[in-house]
């Protein structure tokens, strides 16, 4: 029982440290994106990829935002095999003929560094060079996402970093889709 309380206390403490102005900045970017009929590209690795897939569905269905994520296993493995893992997301993004109307969202515990998740770093660099707005929900170090984003939510925790950050990321993605400035459709439940 003691571990459960301690774990949930860490989650609560981490949620209390979230900068709400960054969430609202993210909402403004997503609202403007929808108004100008831009596209939202959502990327992550591991748990972040799972969140990206779920979020793309919710942004399309609930918020009427044209959202995409790299989730086709055949394409991912073909790109990794032919172009290297570090280029999977950036080469996928290039096929969309990006414009300054578009936005990149990164969901990552580490935020992408030159040692870990270089695929995210290359996608961030490509997005920046293409003039996209960048938003991210990342863990305590923030990585390149924190440095390059126009809005970023940093989830601060000192222990159990991956499970706490990934859990809170899910909550924040649902918060965005429920936000009255973004939500267009009601959920069934």
C-alpha positions in Angstrom: 0.0 0.0 0.0 2.9 2.4 0.8 4.4 2.1 -2.8 1.0 2.9 -4.3 0.5 6.1 -2.2 4.1 7.2 -2.9 3.8 6.7 -6.6 0.4 8.5 -6.9 1.8 11.4 -4.7 4.7 11.8 -7.2 2.1 12.0 -10.0 0.1 14.6 -8.1 3.3 16.6 -7.3 4.3 16.5 -11.0 0.9 17.6 -12.2 1.0 20.6 -9.8 4.3 21.7 -11.4 2.9 22.0 -14.9 3.0 25.5 -16.4 -0.6 26.2 -17.3 0.4 29.1 -19.5 2.2 26.6 -21.8 -0.9 24.5 -22.1 -2.9 27.6 -23.1 -0.2 28.6 -25.5 -0.5 25.1 -27.1 -4.3 25.5 -27.3 -3.8 28.9 -29.1 -1.5 27.3 -31.6 -3.8 24.4 -32.2 -6.8 26.7 -32.5 -5.0 28.9 -35.1 -3.9 25.7 -36.9 -7.4 24.5 -37.3 -8.6 28.0 -38.4 -6.1 28.2 -41.2 -6.8 24.6 -42.2 -3.2 23.5 -41.4 -2.2 19.9 -40.6 -0.9 18.5 -37.3 1.9 15.9 -37.4 2.3 14.1 -34.2 5.4 12.0 -33.5 7.0 10.0 -30.7 8.9 6.8 -30.0 7.8 3.9 -27.9 5.0 5.1 -25.5 5.1 8.5 -27.3 4.2 6.7 -30.6 1.3 5.1 -28.9 0.2 8.4 -27.5 0.7 10.0 -31.0 -1.7 7.5 -32.6 -4.4 8.0 -30.0 -4.0 11.8 -30.1 -4.2 11.9 -33.9 -7.5 10.1 -33.7 -8.9 12.4 -31.0 -7.7 15.6 -32.7 -9.4 14.5 -35.9 -12.6 13.1 -34.4 -13.2 15.5 -31.5 -11.4 18.8 -32.6 -11.7 18.6 -36.4 -8.0 19.1 -36.7 -6.4 17.3 -39.6 -3.9 15.2 -37.7 -1.4 12.5 -38.9 1.1 10.2 -37.3 3.7 7.7 -38.5 2.0 4.4 -37.5 2.2 2.2 -40.6 4.6 -0.6 -39.5 5.5 -1.4 -43.1 6.5 2.2 -43.8 8.4 2.6 -40.5 10.4 -0.6 -41.2 11.0 0.3 -44.8 12.2 3.7 -43.9 14.4 2.4 -41.1 15.9 -0.2 -43.3 16.6 2.1 -46.3 17.2 5.5 -44.7 18.2 4.7 -41.1 16.1 4.9 -37.9 17.2 8.5 -37.3 15.5 9.6 -40.5 12.2 7.8 -40.3 10.1 10.7 -39.1 11.8 13.4 -41.0 11.7 11.5 -44.3 8.0 10.6 -43.7 7.2 14.3 -43.1 8.9 15.3 -46.3 6.3 13.4 -48.3 3.6 15.8 -47.1 5.0 18.9 -48.8 4.9 20.8 -45.5 3.9 24.5 -45.4 4.1 27.2 -42.7 0.4 26.4 -42.0 1.4 23.1 -40.5 2.5 22.1 -36.9 4.6 19.4 -35.4 3.7 17.9 -32.0 6.4 15.8 -30.2 5.4 13.5 -27.4 8.5 12.1 -25.7 9.9 11.4 -22.3 13.4 12.6 -23.2 12.4 15.2 -25.9 15.0 13.9 -28.4 18.7 14.3 -28.0 21.6 13.6 -30.3 22.3 10.3 -28.3 18.7 9.1 -27.8 15.8 9.6 -30.2 17.8 11.2 -32.9 14.7 10.4 -35.1 12.9 13.1 -33.2 15.8 15.6 -33.4 15.9 15.2 -37.2 12.1 15.7 -37.4 12.3 18.8 -35.2 15.1 20.2 -37.3 13.2 19.5 -40.6 10.0 21.1 -39.1 12.0 24.2 -37.9 13.6 24.6 -41.4 10.2 24.3 -43.0 8.7 27.0 -40.8 6.3 24.8 -38.9 5.1 25.7 -35.4 6.3 23.1 -32.9 4.7 22.0 -29.7 5.7 19.3 -27.3 4.9 17.4 -24.2 8.1 16.1 -22.7 9.8 14.9 -19.5 12.1 16.8 -17.1 15.1 17.2 -19.4 13.0 18.4 -22.4 15.7 17.6 -25.0 15.7 19.3 -28.3 11.9 19.6 -28.2 12.1 22.0 -25.2 14.7 24.1 -27.1 12.9 24.3 -30.4 9.2 24.4 -29.5 6.9 27.4 -29.7 5.0 25.8 -26.7 6.2 23.0 -24.5 4.9 21.3 -21.4 7.6 20.0 -19.2 6.6 17.3 -16.8 8.9 17.4 -13.9 9.6 14.4 -11.8 12.7 13.1 -10.1 11.9 9.4 -10.0 9.9 6.8 -12.0 10.4 9.3 -14.8 9.1 7.3 -17.8 5.9 5.9 -16.2 4.9 9.2 -14.6 5.7 11.3 -17.7 3.9 8.9 -20.0 0.8 8.8 -17.7 0.6 12.5 -17.5 1.1 12.9 -21.2 -2.1 10.9 -21.8 -4.0 13.2 -19.4 -2.7 16.3 -21.1 -3.6 15.1 -24.6 -7.1 14.5 -23.4 -7.1 17.9 -21.7 -6.3 19.5 -25.1 -9.0 17.6 -26.9 -11.5 18.5 -24.2 -10.5 22.2 -24.1 -13.6 24.4 -25.0 -11.5 26.3 -27.6 -10.7 23.1 -29.4 -13.5 20.6 -28.8 -16.0 20.4 -31.6 -17.6 17.0 -31.0 -18.9 15.4 -27.8 -17.6 12.1 -26.6 -20.0 9.2 -26.0 -18.8 8.7 -22.4 
